């Protein structure tokens, strides 16, 4: 009788330990499978976006400039790409000819989602970025950056 009680207690302890380990491992796996927020992966309604895969910012700027020339009749175009550990979405909104916008949505490796908006001079910014890899062109106003979750 004593042996049966000891074996039962050991079996319960092993089952509890097994359950805890499975739960812990499942939580670790769930954290690794999390995807980026939809606000970064999907452009706003009305935008036609080309996926460039992995490329640098200068090449993405040249690709967006070429896309804007090829599809001059479409006011909302963009490119999606990965560069330096970031997932990026560059959007050109020419809907208001007097105030065109260039928007960058980014998801960094740490999980921060940012949006930067530049007003006007889309072609000049893209030409600068095509050579220097940055949309912050000299003699043009800097972009307005905000965290997408605040």
C-alpha positions in Angstrom: 0.0 0.0 0.0 2.8 2.4 0.9 4.6 1.6 -2.4 1.4 2.4 -4.4 1.0 5.8 -2.7 4.7 6.7 -3.4 4.3 5.6 -7.1 1.1 7.6 -7.4 2.7 10.7 -5.9 5.7 10.4 -8.3 3.4 9.9 -11.2 1.4 13.1 -10.3 4.6 15.1 -9.9 6.0 13.9 -13.2 2.7 14.7 -15.0 2.6 18.2 -13.4 6.2 18.9 -14.4 5.5 17.6 -18.0 2.5 19.9 -18.2 4.4 22.9 -17.0 7.3 22.3 -19.4 4.9 21.9 -22.4 3.1 25.2 -21.4 6.4 27.0 -21.1 7.7 25.8 -24.4 4.4 26.6 -26.1 4.6 30.2 -24.8 8.1 30.6 -26.2 7.0 29.3 -29.6 4.1 31.7 -29.7 6.4 34.6 -29.0 8.6 33.6 -31.9 5.7 33.3 -34.3 4.3 36.8 -33.8 4.0 38.7 -37.0 4.3 42.4 -37.7 1.4 44.6 -37.1 -1.1 44.9 -40.0 -0.7 48.7 -40.1 2.8 48.2 -41.5 2.1 45.3 -43.7 -0.9 46.7 -45.4 -0.9 50.1 -47.1 -3.9 52.4 -46.6 -6.8 51.8 -49.0 -6.3 53.0 -52.6 -2.5 52.5 -52.8 -1.0 50.2 -55.4 2.2 48.7 -53.9 5.1 46.8 -55.5 7.0 44.4 -53.4 10.8 44.7 -53.9 12.0 42.1 -51.4 15.3 42.8 -49.7 17.1 45.8 -51.1 18.8 49.0 -49.9 17.0 52.3 -49.5 18.7 54.0 -52.4 17.6 51.2 -54.8 14.0 51.4 -53.3 14.0 55.2 -53.9 15.0 54.7 -57.6 12.4 51.9 -57.9 9.6 54.2 -56.5 10.7 57.1 -58.7 10.6 54.8 -61.8 7.1 53.5 -60.7 5.8 57.1 -60.4 7.0 57.8 -63.9 5.6 54.6 -65.4 2.2 55.0 -63.8 1.9 58.8 -63.9 -1.9 58.6 -64.0 -2.2 56.9 -60.7 -2.1 59.2 -57.6 -1.3 56.6 -54.9 1.7 54.3 -55.4 4.3 52.7 -53.2 6.9 50.1 -52.6 7.4 47.5 -49.9 10.9 46.3 -49.0 13.3 45.0 -46.3 16.5 46.8 -45.5 18.9 46.6 -42.6 16.6 44.6 -40.4 13.6 46.9 -41.1 10.4 46.2 -42.9 9.6 49.3 -44.9 6.7 50.7 -46.8 7.2 53.9 -48.9 4.0 55.5 -50.2 3.7 58.4 -52.6 0.4 60.2 -52.4 0.0 62.6 -55.4 -3.8 62.9 -54.9 -3.6 66.6 -53.9 -1.3 68.2 -56.5 -0.8 71.2 -54.3 0.4 69.1 -51.3 1.8 65.7 -52.3 2.9 63.4 -49.5 5.7 60.9 -49.2 5.1 58.5 -46.3 7.4 55.9 -44.8 6.0 53.2 -42.5 8.7 51.1 -40.8 8.8 48.1 -38.4 12.2 47.8 -36.7 13.8 44.7 -35.3 12.8 45.8 -31.8 9.1 45.9 -32.8 8.7 49.7 -32.9 6.3 50.9 -35.7 6.9 54.4 -36.9 5.4 56.6 -39.6 7.2 59.5 -41.1 5.5 62.0 -43.5 7.3 64.4 -45.8 5.2 67.2 -47.5 5.9 68.2 -51.1 8.8 67.7 -53.5 8.4 64.0 -53.9 10.6 63.8 -57.0 13.5 65.8 -55.4 13.4 63.7 -52.3 13.4 60.4 -54.3 16.3 61.7 -56.4 18.3 62.6 -53.2 17.4 59.2 -51.6 18.4 57.4 -54.9 22.0 58.7 -54.3 22.2 58.9 -50.5 19.7 56.4 -49.1 17.7 59.0 -47.1 14.5 60.8 -47.8 15.7 63.7 -45.7 17.0 65.9 -48.4 18.8 69.2 -47.7 16.9 72.4 -48.2 13.6 70.6 -47.8 11.6 70.4 -44.5 12.3 67.4 -42.4 9.7 64.6 -42.1 7.2 64.4 -39.3 7.7 61.2 -37.3 5.2 59.5 -35.0 4.8 56.2 -33.3 1.9 54.3 -34.8 0.7 53.0 -31.5 0.5 56.4 -29.6 
